Amino acid sequence: MTNIITISASYSTTSAGVVDLSPKTWGDVKDWYIKWDTLHVQFEGDEQWVEFAINSDASDGVDWKRPGHADIYEGEFEFKKELASSY
């Protein structure tokens, strides 16, 4: 038996930010994804994707490229009514 071991660990970070979709609402969203702390949205009836900076409340040590999971909630820093989830 060896005295040396290998440890593999996975880490994640959670952050929150607010985006104003005005004059649209989340009900107008056809498709969406998040990359580099930016919400990319395609609205119903539009072929173009629109980008919204999230400006999340986390440090620069976060790898912003792709979150492992994302939830969308209604309201400003309210987490009561979930509108969508990336699962």
C-alpha positions in Angstrom: 0.0 0.0 0.0 1.3 3.5 -0.9 1.6 6.6 1.3 0.8 8.8 -1.7 -2.7 9.6 -2.7 -4.4 11.7 -5.4 -7.3 14.0 -4.6 -9.6 15.3 -7.3 -11.9 18.1 -6.2 -14.5 20.1 -8.1 -15.4 23.6 -7.1 -18.1 26.0 -8.1 -19.1 29.6 -7.4 -22.6 31.1 -7.1 -23.3 34.8 -8.0 -26.3 37.0 -8.5 -27.0 40.0 -10.7 -29.9 42.0 -12.0 -30.9 42.6 -15.7 -33.6 45.0 -16.9 -35.3 43.5 -20.0 -37.5 46.6 -20.5 -39.6 47.0 -22.5 -39.7 43.1 -22.8 -40.4 40.6 -20.0 -39.2 37.1 -19.4 -42.5 35.9 -21.0 -41.2 37.3 -24.3 -38.0 35.1 -24.2 -37.8 32.4 -26.8 -34.3 31.1 -25.9 -31.4 32.1 -23.7 -28.0 31.2 -22.4 -25.3 32.8 -20.2 -21.6 33.1 -21.1 -18.9 35.4 -19.7 -21.3 37.0 -17.2 -23.6 38.1 -20.0 -27.2 37.0 -20.5 -27.9 36.2 -24.2 -31.6 36.3 -25.1 -33.6 35.7 -28.2 -37.1 37.2 -28.0 -40.1 35.7 -29.6 -40.5 37.0 -33.2 -36.8 38.2 -33.3 -34.0 36.5 -35.1 -31.3 38.6 -33.4 -29.8 37.7 -30.1 -29.7 40.5 -27.5 -26.9 40.7 -24.8 -27.4 42.0 -21.3 -24.4 42.5 -19.0 -25.2 40.7 -15.7 -22.4 42.4 -13.6 -22.6 39.7 -11.0 -21.6 40.3 -7.5 -18.5 38.1 -7.4 -14.8 38.7 -7.5 -12.6 38.5 -10.6 -11.5 35.0 -9.5 -14.6 33.5 -11.1 -14.3 31.7 -14.5 -17.3 33.4 -16.2 -17.2 31.4 -19.4 -20.1 29.0 -18.7 -22.0 28.4 -15.5 -22.7 24.8 -14.6 -26.3 25.7 -14.0 -28.5 28.9 -14.1 -31.9 29.8 -12.8 -34.0 32.8 -13.8 -36.2 34.5 -11.2 -38.7 37.3 -11.3 -37.8 40.6 -9.6 -34.7 42.4 -8.4 -32.7 40.1 -6.1 -35.9 38.1 -5.4 -35.6 34.3 -5.5 -39.3 33.3 -5.0 -40.7 32.8 -8.5 -38.5 30.8 -10.8 -39.1 31.4 -14.5 -36.6 29.2 -16.1 -33.7 26.8 -15.4 -30.9 25.6 -17.6 -31.4 22.0 -16.5 
